[in-house]
Amino acid sequence: MPSVSLNGDSFKKRQQEEVIESRQFLTFLVGAESFAMPIASIREIIEYGGLTEVPLMPGFLRGVINLRGSVVPVIDLSARFGRAPTVEAKRTCIIIMELQQEDQLLLLGVMVDAVSAVLNVGVDHIEPRPTFGAGIRSDFIDGMINVNERFIVVLDVPRVLSLDELASLLGMSAENALGGMPGDGLRE
């Protein structure tokens, strides 16, 4: 028979176990498809606008924004998946992510068609990633969430936004790719 503590210890322990057994995800749309990512690395969500295009960059790098004095590169998630670039609309927004690169915290914007909701999902409700048929690279998928008989693809953020892979696609070091463009700064 389970014991009940009058000081609430058992209740607190149960609450901690429930927190560990569930995760929070931000759901959003890329085209007509729903995707999700863990909220742990999301700093904020901002309205789309104020984007400065950078010449000679791949199509998935839409440009940079000024976020309270910081230059933040913005990746078009649709283009990153090898699809057509996102068409700006009323609900288009940028999810600001904090990514750890060695001993440095970097900001990166991710452009999506619309943000939907935050879901609390039990870890036992996250299905393993499919081996085919998802429409994006399988290594970009961390798992699947079944919501109302529809699946939401959970993205593997470190792989989708791999700083090393993005830098190699840009043809520069990871530090230069997201820390500044080549030629920034003063020349002696």
Sequence and secondary structure as in RCSB ss.txt:
>XXXX:A:sequence
MPSVSLNGDSFKKRQQEEVIESRQFLTFLVGAESFAMPIASIREIIEYGGLTEVPLMPGFLRGVINLRGSVVPVI
DLSARFGRAPTVEAKRTCIIIMELQQEDQLLLLGVMVDAVSAVLNVGVDHIEPRPTFGAGIRSDFIDGMINVNER
FIVVLDVPRVLSLDELASLLGMSAENALGGMPGDGLRE
>XXXX:A:secstr
     TTSHHHHHHHHHHHHTEEEEEEEEETTEEEEEEGGGEEEEEES   B  TT  TTEEEEEEETTEEEEEE
EHHHHTTS      TT EEEEEEEEETTEEEEEEEEESEEEEEEEEEGGGEE   SS SSS GGGEEEEEEETTE
EEEEE HHHHT HHHHHHHHTS HHHHHH  TT S   
